[in-house]
Amino acid sequence: MSAKVDAIVIGGSAGALEALAVILPTLPAQFPVPVAVVLHVPPTRRSLLVDVLGARSAIPVVEVDDKQPFATGTLYVAPANYHLLVERTRTFALSVDPPVQYSRPSIDVLFESAADAYGPRLGAVLLSGANDDGAAGLARIREAGGLVAVQDPSTATSGEMPTAAIRLGLADRVLSPAALGTFLLHLGGHV
């Protein structure tokens, strides 16, 4: 089965871990598409996302290093207090530029850079969160021809993030966490 996209980016904030706890177990260990995740995490503490997400994922979960290739078979998470960007060479870059939407890492920064790198071969998912970080990035992904899904706000702990995207008409799909797992399988060519 061939993948429908070459990369997937996921963003979220308050309540996103609960959604990922449902989504990640649906993805097989040999998932053919690389996945990058930005979640808003406190900047002053070591992130535990690798451990937390790794416990739910058959795909290896790693914290990104600067200039690391964005390669198949891995779920990448942004380190605390760094913006995560995807370069046109399909490698990661880390940045300490000022926070965007009060956050570093910012979902918009990941989404916008990934849209520039992958164009129509990018899939994106915006999860639960309490601000509108991610909406500008989704707009860039849509402009580039990528596919966008957002968590159904009625299933989100904090529905502001997906609601902002829906209000702007940026969602190709509005789905529950369980349906988002199926959506990702579809993007990976598994259904």
Secondary structure, 3 states (H helix, E strand, C coil): CCCCCCEEEEEECCCHHHHHHHHHHHCCCCCCCCEEEEECCCCCCCCCHHHHHHCCCCCCEEECCCCCECCCCCEEECCCCCEEEECCCCEEEEECCCCECCECCCHHHHHHHHHHHHHHHEEEEECCCCCCCCHHHHHHHHHCCCEEEEECHHHCCCCHHHHHHHHCCCCCEEECHHHHHHHHHHHCCCC
